[in-house]
Amino acid sequence: MRSEGVPPGATVFIHRRAERTHSRYARSRLAMSMTKR
């Protein structure tokens, strides 16, 4: 996973938050966000 203009801390925070939130919903949203960008 390569982050452009995004600090590693943010990625870890999002990842940890996704784990707590609905796995499917969070993963789908994260994928859409990454693809949109």
C-alpha positions in Angstrom: 0.0 0.0 0.0 1.6 3.3 -1.0 0.4 6.5 0.7 0.7 9.8 -1.3 0.7 12.8 0.9 -0.8 10.7 3.7 1.2 10.1 6.9 1.5 6.5 8.1 -0.1 7.4 11.4 -3.4 8.3 9.5 -3.3 5.0 7.7 -2.9 3.1 10.9 -5.7 5.1 12.6 -8.1 4.5 9.7 -7.1 0.8 9.7 -7.7 0.5 13.4 -11.0 2.4 13.1 -12.2 0.2 10.2 -11.5 -2.9 12.4 -13.8 -1.5 15.1 -16.5 -0.4 12.6 -18.4 -2.8 10.3 -15.7 -4.8 8.5 -17.6 -4.9 5.2 -18.9 -1.4 5.3 -15.6 0.1 6.5 -13.5 -1.9 3.9 -15.9 -0.9 1.1 -15.8 2.8 2.1 -12.0 2.8 2.5 -11.6 1.1 -0.9 -14.0 3.7 -2.5 -12.1 6.5 -0.8 -8.7 5.2 -2.0 -10.0 4.6 -5.5 -11.7 8.0 -5.7 -8.5 9.7 -4.8 
